[in-house]
Amino acid sequence: MDRRLREAAQKGDVQHLQSLIKEDTLLLMGVSLAGCETPLHISCLSGHLEFSKEIIHLMPEFARELNQDGFSPLHIASANGDIEIVKELLNVDYNLCLLKGKDRRISLHYCHAPSLHPGRDRHLKTIAGPQANPWPGFLNSAET
């Protein structure tokens, strides 16, 4: 991946991303063909919501990519507890939550444990909502 693109993703610099794309309109396509870590992985790791939104808009297929360690952007955002980024990724395709990564684990495996984060159940409701809950009864059982 282009060093400047990596730096823009690490810093969350959307304007720099846009200027890089103006210079080279195929820049993101080249990253896609390389088939490894994408700018979306990096921005999710760094917790940059606006940069993540822009990359998702430009290359939604990056949401399905696994990096060299076997993690999707959703795995990374879930592990970091970045709820807004998780919501943006699930807007691409709510089935991303079923994408298996390293050791055949889905992103839910990497979410924070409820005993460590008492507000997590509230966040799960925010992310999944009753209409998008693929595991009926799970959120209700977490409340009791």
C-alpha positions in Angstrom: 0.0 0.0 0.0 1.2 3.5 -0.8 3.0 5.0 2.2 1.0 8.3 1.9 -2.3 6.4 1.9 -1.3 4.4 5.0 -0.4 7.7 6.8 -3.7 9.3 5.8 -5.5 6.3 7.2 -3.5 6.3 10.5 -4.2 10.0 11.0 -7.8 9.9 9.8 -7.0 12.6 7.2 -10.0 12.6 4.8 -8.7 15.6 2.9 -5.4 14.0 2.2 -7.2 10.8 1.1 -9.2 12.8 -1.4 -6.1 14.6 -2.7 -4.3 11.3 -3.2 -7.3 9.9 -5.1 -7.3 13.0 -7.3 -3.7 12.3 -8.1 -4.3 8.6 -8.8 -7.9 7.6 -9.5 -6.9 3.9 -9.4 -5.1 4.1 -6.0 -7.7 2.3 -4.0 -8.2 -0.3 -6.8 -4.5 -1.1 -6.5 -4.9 -1.7 -2.8 -7.8 -4.0 -3.5 -5.8 -6.1 -5.9 -3.0 -6.5 -3.4 -5.4 -8.4 -1.2 -4.0 -7.5 2.2 -4.5 -4.8 4.8 -6.6 -2.0 3.5 -6.9 1.7 4.6 -10.2 0.6 6.2 -8.4 -1.9 8.4 -6.0 0.9 9.5 -8.7 3.5 10.1 -10.7 1.0 12.1 -7.7 0.2 14.2 -7.0 3.9 14.8 -10.7 4.6 15.5 -11.2 7.3 12.8 -14.9 7.3 12.1 -15.0 10.0 9.3 -12.1 8.4 7.4 -13.8 5.0 7.7 -17.0 6.4 6.4 -15.2 7.9 3.4 -13.4 4.6 2.6 -16.6 2.7 3.0 -18.3 5.1 0.5 -15.5 4.8 -2.0 -14.8 1.0 -1.7 -17.5 -0.8 0.2 -15.9 -4.1 -0.7 -13.0 -3.3 1.7 -15.5 -4.1 4.5 -15.3 -7.8 3.5 -11.5 -8.0 3.3 -9.5 -10.0 5.8 -6.1 -8.6 6.6 -2.9 -10.7 6.8 -3.8 -11.6 10.4 -7.2 -12.9 9.4 -9.3 -9.9 10.7 -12.0 -7.9 8.9 -12.5 -4.2 9.7 -15.6 -5.3 11.7 -13.5 -7.7 13.8 -11.1 -4.7 14.5 -13.9 -2.2 15.3 -15.7 -4.7 17.5 -12.6 -5.5 19.5 -11.9 -1.7 19.9 -15.5 -1.0 21.0 -16.0 1.5 18.2 -19.7 1.4 18.0 -20.2 4.1 15.4 -17.7 2.4 13.0 -19.4 -0.9 13.7 -22.7 0.6 12.7 -21.2 2.1 9.5 -19.8 -1.3 8.5 -23.1 -3.1 9.2 -24.8 -0.6 7.0 -22.8 -2.0 4.1 -24.1 -5.4 4.8 -25.5 -6.7 8.1 -24.3 -10.2 7.2 -20.7 -8.9 7.8 -21.3 -9.9 11.4 -21.2 -13.6 10.2 -17.9 -13.2 8.3 -15.4 -15.7 9.8 -11.9 -14.6 10.3 -8.9 -15.9 12.2 -9.7 -19.3 13.9 -13.1 -19.2 12.2 -14.3 -16.5 14.6 -16.9 -13.9 13.9 -16.6 -10.3 15.1 -18.9 -10.9 18.0 -16.2 -13.1 19.5 -14.0 -10.0 19.9 -16.5 -7.8 21.5 -15.9 -6.7 25.1 -17.1 -9.0 27.9 -20.2 -7.7 29.8 -18.5 -8.0 33.2 -15.7 -5.6 32.0 -18.1 -3.2 30.3 -21.5 -2.9 32.1 -22.9 -0.7 29.4 -22.3 -3.2 26.6 -25.8 -4.6 26.5 -27.1 -1.1 25.8 -24.5 -0.8 23.0 -25.6 -4.2 21.5 -29.2 -2.9 21.4 -28.0 0.2 19.7 -26.0 -1.7 17.1 -28.3 -4.6 16.3 -31.7 -3.2 17.2 -34.7 -5.6 17.4 -35.3 -5.6 13.6 -31.7 -6.6 12.8 -31.1 -9.2 15.6 -30.0 -12.4 13.9 -30.1 -14.2 17.3 -33.7 -13.7 18.7 -33.7 -13.7 22.5 -30.0 -13.0 22.8 -30.4 -9.3 23.7 -33.3 -10.1 26.0 -31.4 -12.8 27.9 -28.5 -10.4 28.3 -30.7 -8.0 30.2 -31.6 -10.5 32.9 
